[in-house]
């Protein structure tokens, strides 16, 4: 899981929930590099896991997913799947995960979903059966024709797919942010006062974009950020103050949410001798309610893009209360 936050004037604000949060192993490597060069700051980088056991923590997560569906059955193979994986900007992380699985005695490969086959009640890749799929696809419901073999295997329970469509529907569909920001609804559901107070403090007000709200939302667009309910990253996400009437018509025709705009934090960065104010957000990599790792994404523009000179992933320093260090 990934919980993405902007650090606003009123504290951290949850802007997105992901079931397919990339970058964890890359950020673990980055933290190791930070430790190597900044020993005096070691206390700051790992709030909930020791750096030297973090990769084991990630592997144990996959084993928990396996056992939740297969009990004590033997796990022999893992396939890391994404569209055209070699062309993905996180392709180096796919290789890091492949090596991690191999170090634990598993047969691990990286594959495009077009190379998968569904036959005889089993998922196959290059003539070998597949036990588990580490799913990095952004077709969250496996609806595209090229993903049919994987979808059929998932529906039949023939392979353990993680993360899977049901997890996305439960946690990452952006309409969930609508519910999480509606205090009256949460109260009707029996959510405790303490949890409702916390959610009210950290979840920006969010509502679905509908035709009957079009005039009101357009009038308030400069205070809003618009996102597709099943989108990812920066795809089709728009700041309201940048909207044109053409894009607005596309938003009204699609499934979008409107979230109260929380400006990202900024950091002064020096890159190649040039100083720039870059934006950042904070990602909490999490599993089963436990934060595994914190990382930042630094960028220019409307959303994180990993193309900004001097931007990309960055370690997070957790500052203790005054007097502890």
N, C-alpha and C positions, 0 to 999 in steps of 0.2 A: 504494500500500500504506500501511497505517497499523499501527504497532506501539505498543500502549498499555501503559504501565508505571505501577506504584505504586512510590514510593520508600520502601522498607522499611528496617529497621535494618541489614540486610545488603546494602544497595545496591538498584539498580533490579530490579524483579520484573516479568516479562512476563505480563500478565494476559489479553491478547487480541491476535489478529492479524486485520486487516481487509484485504480487497481493494477495499473501497468506502468509503474514508476521506474523509468530507466535511470541509469547513472550510479547505482549503489556501489558496484564494485569499482568503478572509476573513481568515485569519491573516497572509497577506502584506500585506494592506491595514492590518491592525492593527500590524504591524511597521513599516510606513512611517510611521504616525502616531506610534509610539513614537520612531522616529528623529527625527521633526520636533520633538518636545518634549524629547528627552533625548539631545542630540548627544554628550555625554560618554560615553554608554553604547553607542555604535554597535558597538563591537567585540564586544559580548556577544550580539547577537541572531541572527546568522547563522553557525552553525558550519560549514556546508558549502556555502553558496551566497551569492553577493553579492545583496543585496536588489534592486539595480537590474536584475539579470538573472534573477530568480526566475521571473517570468511566462514568459520565454522558455524556461526550464528545463521548466516545466510543458507548454508547447506542444510542445517537442521530444519530450517523453515520448509524447504522442499520435501524433506523426509516426513515432516508432519503432514503436509498435503497428501503425500503418497499413502501414509498409514491411515489417514482419515477415510480413504476409499478402499484401500487394499489390505488393511490390517498388517499382519506380519509377513505377507507375501514378499518374495524377493524382487527388488528393483534392479533391473539389469541395464536399461538404456534410457537416455534422455535425449530428446531432439529439441534444439532451440530453433524456433520457427519465426520468420518474418518475411515479408515481401522483399525480394531482391536483397537479401541480407548484406551482401558485400557492399552495397551502395548506401546503406544506412549510416548516418553520422555517428551512431553508437555501435557500429560494427566492431570496434576494438573491445567493447564490453562483452559482446557475444563470445569472442574468443576467450576472454578471461573466465566467463562462466563455463565454457567448454573445458578449459583446463581445470577449473575447480571440481567439476563433476568427475573428470578423469582421475584426479588425485584421490578421489574416494572410491575408485574401482569401477566406475560406471563407463559403459560405452556411450560417448557423447559426440553428437554431430550438430552442425548448423545447416539449416535447410530452408529452401523456398517452398511454400505450400504446394506449388505446382508439381513438386516431385513426390508428393504423397499419394498413396493409393488406398482405397477402402475396398477390401474384398474378404470373403470368407469370415466375416465378423471381426476383422482385425485391421488395424492401421499399419501400413507398410511404408518403408522408405528404402529404396534401392535394394529390395529383396529381403530386408530384415524387418522384423516386427518392432513396433515402438511401444514401450511401456508408458512413458511420461512425455508430455510436450510442455516445454517452457514457452508459453505463448506471448510473443512480443508484437503481435498484429494489432493494428489500430482499427480493424474491422471487428469491433467488439462483440458483435452478435454472429460472426462467421456467416454473413449473408451473401457475400460475393461468390459467384460461381467457382472461382479458382480455389476457394476455401471449402468446397463441398466435402471432400474426403475427411478433412479435420472435423467439420461439423457433424457428419454422420458418426464418426468415431466417438465424439463427445456425447452425442445424444444417446448412443448405444451403451455408453459407459465402458467402451472397449479400450480407452486410453485415459489416463489421468491428465487432464488439461488444466494448467494453472498459469495465469489467472483465467477464469472461464466466464462465459456470458452471464450466468446467474450472479456472479460476484459483481460484475459491472452494473447490472440492473439494481442490485441491492445497495451499492455504495457509491458508484461513480456517475450514474446518470445525474445530470446537473439539476434536474427537477427536484432531487432530494434536498438541494440547498434551499428551495422554496419552503419545504416543510420545516427544515431546521431553523428557518428565520421567522416562523409564524408561532408566536408564543401562545396564542389562544388554541391553536391546533394541538400543540405539544401538551398543553394543560389537559385538553380533552382526551388525549391518549394516555394520560396518567404519568407523564414525565415529571420527575421530582422537581420541586422548586429550585434546589441547588443546581441541577443540570440545566434547567431552563435559564437561570441567571447566567450561567457560563456560556450557553449557546447565544444568548442575547448579546453578550459582550464581544463574542468573537466571530459570529456569522453575519456578514452584511445582509441587509434586507434584500430579498430576491423574489422575483415574481415571473410567472410565465408571460411571454409575449403573445397576446391574442388580439384579434381584430377589434374587439370592443374596447380595448385599452389603448388602441393605436394613437389616438390624439393625445391622450395624457402622457404616454411614454415618449412620444416625439417632443412634446413640450418640455419634458424633463431630461431629454437625452444627454445633455452636457454633464449630468450628475450620475450617468449610468454607464455600465459596460455590458455589451451584448454577446452571448455565447450560445452556440448550438448545444442542444441537450446531450447529444452523443458525440460531440467534437473532442478534439485533443490538441494539446499544445496551443499553437497560435492559429490553427486552421479555422477560418471564418469567424474569428473573434474581433469585435470592433469596439473602440471607444466611441461613446455617443457623440462627443464633440467633433469627431472626424467623419461622421456619417454623411453620405449623399442621399438624395431621394431615391436614386436607383438601388443602392445597397439597402435602404430602409424597406423598399418593396420586396426585396429578396428575404429580408428578415421576417417580414409579416407573412410571407408565403411558406416559410420553413418552421421548424420547431426550435425556438430560441427561448432563453431566459434573459431577464434584465436584472443585473446585480448592481447595487449601490457602488459607485466608483470609489475605490480605496487606492489612492496613489501609492506606488511602490516607494520603498526607501531608496536613498541614493548614497553612493560612496565615491570619494575622489580617488581616481585610478591614474597611475602613471604607466604609460606603455610607450616604449621607444622614445622616451624623453618628452612625451606629450601628456599633459594633464587633462583629464576629462571627468565630468560628473556622470557616472553610469548608474542605472537603476538596478535593483536586485529584489529577488524574493527568496524566501526560506522554504526548503522542502524537508519535511520530517519523514524519513523512511521508517515504516512501522509494520509490525505484524502481530496479530492477536492482542492488540491493545498496548503493545510495548514499542517505544521509540528505539530504533536500532542505530540511527545515524542522522545527524543534521548536516545539511549542505545548502549552499547558496547558489543562485544562478544570476549572473551579472550580464546586463544587456543594454542596448539602446533601442528605441522604437516603442511600439505599442505593447509588444509581448516578448517573452524570451525567445531567442532565435538562434543562438550559438553561432552567429556570424559576426558579432561585434569584435573589433580588434581590442584585445585586452580583456574581453569578456569570457563567458563560459562558466563552468563550475568553479566554486571557490569554497574553502573550508569555513566553518562557522566557529567563532570563539565565544564560548559561553562565559559571560562575565559574572563572577560570584558577588554576593553582597559585599559592601564596603567593609574592609578590614580583614577578610579571609585570606587575601593574597596581596 
